[in-house]
């Protein structure tokens, strides 16, 4: 790895360090000194993450594809992106000038980071640990690529808190807002609502029967699901995305998370009023474990699964926080940090690939 990779490593280290000064916004009284300190640290994190993302140039394998599409949008020619994205791009080009693409990328960077940060603000019980998982898990860095999808993913993560609160109207409205940038986010409406209902319910036999039937449908009704996917994304048919590959890394993430859930079940995940948020994240990870191996026939299945397994950045710290203090808790924390640290190293090495190209990092200030 060359020197610009150190920017990503240093950014991760600095923002996680700053996050150590943030106490859970769910517990700190509004207006207190601790709340002000947490807000200040959070704002600094937002600025750093936004700065690295917004100032990039030629970073990401689709960077110049997006620039080309910006031109087409300004010329009112057909592009495959959603109308909300197109309207904002057209407005930004009217404001800053034709083919002035840097402000467009900057605006979407601001939006994406804002939703990621606000999602942690409203849900994280251990802000620093959740931010570490968000960074080392690649969610932030991959948002420098595939701009529309990762904005939708950040909105999906943010919308989870409204599901947990039972504010379903606000949840649906935020998802509909996200769908004007990437319509795949509409999938989370039935998935998140189903996960929340299961989190609140005392599971009965018919729940397992329905789950088993859905699993069988993924095995025996693959053509139906493919046609449904191609209804929304017809250009994925027989494309480079239609490969049928199984994402073993994401399956491993789900298995590891669910193993931790099994260890913590009696203390943190049993049916009960105080555990509904964690049970919600648990069922999302179960859904992810089903989707990745059984839904590999769906083009870009990783994008489908990410809507479910990104909840790990909230679930894992919550489970570890509620473990009894002692050597086993330290061992579990060290294991999670080590696993994500190794994943981050391999992620950095893969960023040089021509189909990713997140490294070398360039920005319009110094390059």
C-alpha positions in Angstrom: 0.0 0.0 0.0 1.2 3.5 -0.8 1.1 6.6 1.3 -2.4 7.8 0.5 -3.8 4.7 2.2 -2.5 6.2 5.5 -5.2 9.0 5.0 -7.9 6.3 5.4 -6.1 4.7 8.4 -5.4 8.1 10.0 -9.0 9.2 9.4 -10.4 6.1 11.1 -8.1 6.5 14.1 -8.8 10.2 14.6 -12.6 9.9 14.3 -12.8 6.9 16.6 -10.5 8.7 19.1 -12.9 11.7 19.0 -15.9 9.4 19.4 -14.4 8.2 22.7 -15.4 11.7 24.1 -19.1 11.1 23.0 -21.4 9.6 25.6 -24.5 7.9 24.4 -27.0 10.6 23.3 -29.7 8.2 24.5 -28.5 8.6 28.1 -27.0 12.1 28.4 -29.4 14.8 29.5 -29.9 17.5 26.9 -28.2 20.8 27.9 -25.7 19.2 30.2 -21.9 19.7 29.9 -21.5 16.1 28.8 -24.1 16.6 26.0 -22.3 19.7 24.8 -19.0 17.9 24.7 -20.6 15.0 22.8 -22.1 17.3 20.3 -18.8 19.1 19.7 -17.0 15.8 19.2 -19.7 14.6 16.9 -19.6 17.8 14.8 -15.8 17.4 14.5 -16.3 13.8 13.3 -18.9 15.0 10.7 -16.5 17.6 9.4 -13.6 15.2 9.0 -15.7 12.5 7.3 -17.3 15.0 5.0 -14.1 16.7 4.2 -12.3 13.6 3.0 -15.3 12.5 1.0 -16.3 15.9 -0.5 -12.8 16.8 -1.5 -12.0 13.6 -3.4 -11.4 13.6 -7.1 -11.1 10.6 -9.5 -11.7 8.3 -6.5 -14.0 5.3 -7.2 -14.4 3.2 -10.3 -17.7 5.0 -11.2 -16.5 8.5 -10.5 -16.1 9.5 -14.2 -19.3 7.5 -15.0 -21.1 9.8 -12.6 -19.5 12.8 -14.2 -20.7 11.6 -17.6 -24.2 11.1 -16.3 -24.2 14.6 -14.8 -23.6 15.9 -18.3 -26.5 13.8 -19.7 -28.8 15.0 -17.0 -27.9 18.7 -17.7 -28.7 18.0 -21.4 -32.0 16.4 -20.4 -31.1 13.1 -21.9 -32.1 9.7 -20.5 -30.1 8.2 -17.6 -31.1 5.3 -15.4 -30.8 7.1 -12.1 -33.9 8.1 -10.1 -35.7 11.4 -10.6 -34.7 12.9 -7.2 -31.0 12.4 -7.9 -31.5 13.8 -11.4 -33.3 16.9 -10.1 -30.6 17.7 -7.6 -27.8 17.2 -10.1 -29.6 19.5 -12.6 -30.2 22.1 -9.9 -26.6 22.0 -8.8 -25.3 22.4 -12.4 -27.6 25.4 -12.9 -26.3 26.8 -9.7 -22.5 26.2 -10.2 -22.3 25.8 -14.0 -22.4 23.0 -16.6 -19.9 20.1 -15.9 -18.9 21.6 -12.6 -19.1 18.2 -10.9 -17.1 18.8 -7.7 -20.0 20.6 -5.9 -22.4 17.8 -6.9 -20.2 15.1 -5.3 -19.6 17.3 -2.3 -23.4 17.7 -1.7 -24.0 14.0 -1.8 -21.0 13.5 0.6 -22.6 15.9 3.1 -25.9 14.1 2.9 -24.5 10.6 3.2 -22.2 11.4 6.2 -25.0 13.4 7.9 -27.3 10.4 7.8 -24.6 8.0 9.0 -23.7 10.3 11.9 -27.3 11.0 12.8 -28.1 7.2 12.8 -25.4 6.7 15.4 -26.5 9.8 17.3 -30.0 8.3 17.7 -29.2 4.6 18.2 -25.7 3.9 19.3 -25.1 2.9 22.9 -21.3 2.9 22.4 -20.7 5.6 19.8 -17.0 5.0 19.4 -17.4 1.2 19.0 -20.2 1.7 16.5 -18.2 4.2 14.5 -15.2 1.9 14.4 -17.4 -0.9 13.0 -18.9 1.6 10.4 -15.4 2.6 9.3 -13.5 -0.7 9.5 -16.6 -2.5 8.0 -16.1 -0.3 4.9 -19.5 1.3 4.8 -18.1 4.9 4.9 -15.2 4.2 2.5 -17.4 2.4 0.0 -19.7 5.5 0.0 -16.9 7.2 -1.9 -18.1 4.8 -4.6 -21.6 4.0 -5.7 -22.8 7.3 -4.5 -26.6 6.9 -4.8 -26.7 3.5 -3.2 -24.7 4.4 -0.1 -26.8 7.5 0.4 -29.8 5.2 0.4 -28.1 2.8 2.8 -27.3 5.7 5.2 -30.9 6.7 5.1 -32.0 3.1 5.8 -29.7 3.0 8.9 -31.1 6.3 10.1 -34.7 5.2 9.5 -34.3 2.1 11.9 -34.8 4.3 14.9 -38.3 5.2 13.8 -39.2 1.5 13.3 -37.9 0.8 16.9 -40.0 3.7 18.3 -43.0 2.5 16.4 -43.2 5.7 14.4 -44.0 3.9 11.2 -45.2 7.0 9.4 -41.9 8.8 9.8 -40.1 5.6 8.8 -42.0 5.2 5.6 -41.5 8.9 4.7 -37.8 8.6 5.2 -37.6 5.5 3.1 -39.7 7.1 0.3 -37.3 10.1 0.5 -34.4 7.6 0.1 -36.1 6.0 -2.9 -35.8 9.1 -5.0 -32.0 8.4 -5.0 -32.0 4.6 -5.1 -35.3 2.7 -5.3 -33.8 -0.5 -3.9 -34.3 1.0 -0.4 -38.1 0.4 -0.8 -37.2 -3.2 0.1 -36.6 -2.2 3.7 -40.2 -1.3 4.3 -41.5 -4.9 4.4 -38.2 -6.3 5.8 -37.8 -3.8 8.7 -41.5 -3.9 9.6 -41.4 -7.7 9.6 -38.3 -7.7 11.8 -39.9 -5.3 14.2 -43.1 -7.3 14.5 -41.0 -10.5 15.2 -38.9 -8.6 17.8 -42.1 -7.7 19.7 -43.9 -11.0 19.3 -43.6 -14.2 21.3 -42.7 -16.6 18.6 -45.2 -19.3 17.8 -45.1 -22.3 15.6 -46.7 -20.5 12.7 -43.8 -17.9 12.7 -41.4 -20.7 12.1 -43.6 -22.2 9.4 -43.8 -18.9 7.5 -40.1 -18.5 7.8 -39.5 -22.0 6.5 -41.8 -21.4 3.6 -40.0 -18.2 2.7 -36.7 -20.0 2.8 -38.1 -22.7 0.5 -39.4 -20.1 -1.9 -35.8 -18.7 -2.2 -34.7 -22.1 -3.3 -37.5 -23.2 -5.6 -38.9 -19.8 -6.8 -35.7 -18.2 -7.9 -37.0 -17.2 -11.4 -39.9 -15.3 -9.8 -37.5 -13.3 -7.6 -35.2 -12.6 -10.5 -38.0 -11.3 -12.7 -39.1 -9.1 -9.8 -35.6 -7.7 -9.5 -35.4 -7.1 -13.2 -38.7 -5.3 -13.1 -36.9 -2.5 -11.1 -33.5 -3.0 -12.7 -33.9 -4.4 -16.2 -30.3 -3.4 -17.2 -29.0 -5.9 -14.6 -30.1 -8.9 -16.6 -27.1 -10.8 -18.0 -24.9 -7.9 -16.9 -21.6 -8.0 -15.0 -23.7 -7.8 -11.8 -25.6 -10.9 -12.7 -22.9 -13.4 -11.6 -24.6 -15.6 -8.9 -21.5 -15.3 -6.7 -21.9 -16.1 -3.0 -20.5 -13.5 -0.6 -18.7 -15.7 1.9 -17.3 -12.7 3.8 -20.8 -11.3 4.5 -22.0 -14.7 5.5 -19.1 -14.9 7.9 -20.1 -11.5 9.4 -23.6 -12.8 9.9 -22.5 -16.1 11.5 -20.0 -14.3 13.8 -22.7 -11.8 14.9 -25.3 -14.5 15.5 -22.8 -16.5 17.5 -22.3 -13.5 19.7 -26.1 -13.2 19.9 -26.3 -16.8 21.1 -23.8 -16.1 23.9 -25.7 -13.0 25.0 -29.3 -14.3 24.4 -30.3 -14.8 28.0 -29.1 -11.5 29.2 -29.8 -9.2 26.2 -32.1 -10.8 23.6 -34.8 -12.7 25.4 -38.4 -11.6 24.7 -39.1 -8.5 26.7 -39.8 -4.8 26.5 -36.3 -3.7 27.1 -34.7 -5.9 24.4 -36.9 -5.0 21.4 -34.2 -2.8 19.7 -31.6 -5.5 19.9 -34.0 -8.2 18.9 -34.9 -6.1 15.8 -31.2 -6.0 14.8 -31.0 -9.7 15.5 -33.8 -10.6 13.1 -32.3 -8.3 10.5 -29.0 -10.3 10.7 -31.0 -13.6 10.5 -32.6 -12.2 7.3 -29.1 -11.3 6.0 -27.9 -14.9 6.7 -30.8 -16.2 4.7 -30.3 -13.7 1.8 -26.6 -14.1 1.2 -26.4 -17.9 0.6 -30.0 -18.5 -0.7 -30.3 -15.3 -2.7 -27.1 -15.4 -4.6 -29.1 -15.6 -7.9 -30.2 -12.0 -7.3 -28.0 -9.5 -9.1 -25.9 -7.4 -6.6 -27.3 -9.4 -3.7 -24.7 -7.8 -1.4 -26.6 -4.5 -1.8 -29.8 -6.2 -0.7 -28.0 -7.8 2.3 -26.3 -4.6 3.4 -29.7 -3.1 4.2 -30.0 -5.8 6.8 -26.5 -6.5 8.1 -25.5 -2.8 8.5 -27.4 -3.1 11.8 -24.4 -5.0 13.1 -22.7 -1.6 13.8 -25.5 -1.0 16.4 -26.1 -4.6 17.6 -22.6 -5.7 18.4 -21.6 -2.8 20.7 -25.0 -3.1 22.5 -24.4 -6.8 23.2 -20.8 -6.2 24.4 -21.9 -3.3 26.6 -24.4 -5.5 28.5 -21.9 -8.3 29.1 -20.7 -8.7 32.7 -17.3 -7.1 33.2 -14.5 -9.6 33.2 -12.1 -11.6 31.0 -14.8 -13.0 28.7 -16.1 -9.6 27.8 -12.6 -8.4 27.2 -12.0 -11.5 25.0 -15.1 -10.8 23.0 -14.3 -7.2 22.5 -10.8 -8.0 21.4 -12.1 -10.7 19.0 -14.5 -8.2 17.4 -11.8 -5.5 17.1 -9.3 -8.0 15.7 -11.8 -9.4 13.1 -12.8 -6.0 11.9 -9.2 -4.8 11.9 -8.1 -7.7 9.7 -11.1 -7.1 7.4 -10.1 -3.4 7.2 -6.6 -4.3 6.1 -7.9 -6.6 3.4 -10.4 -3.9 2.4 -7.6 -1.4 2.0 -5.6 -3.8 -0.1 -8.6 -4.4 -2.4 -9.2 -0.7 -2.9 -6.6 -0.7 -5.6 -8.6 -3.1 -7.7 -9.8 -1.6 -11.0 -13.4 -2.4 -10.2 -13.1 -0.5 -6.9 -10.4 2.2 -7.2 -10.8 3.9 -3.9 -7.0 4.1 -3.7 -4.8 6.0 -4.4 -6.7 8.8 -2.7 -6.7 12.1 -4.6 -8.3 15.4 -3.8 -8.8 18.6 -5.6 -7.0 20.7 -3.0 -3.5 19.1 -3.2 -3.7 17.0 -6.4 
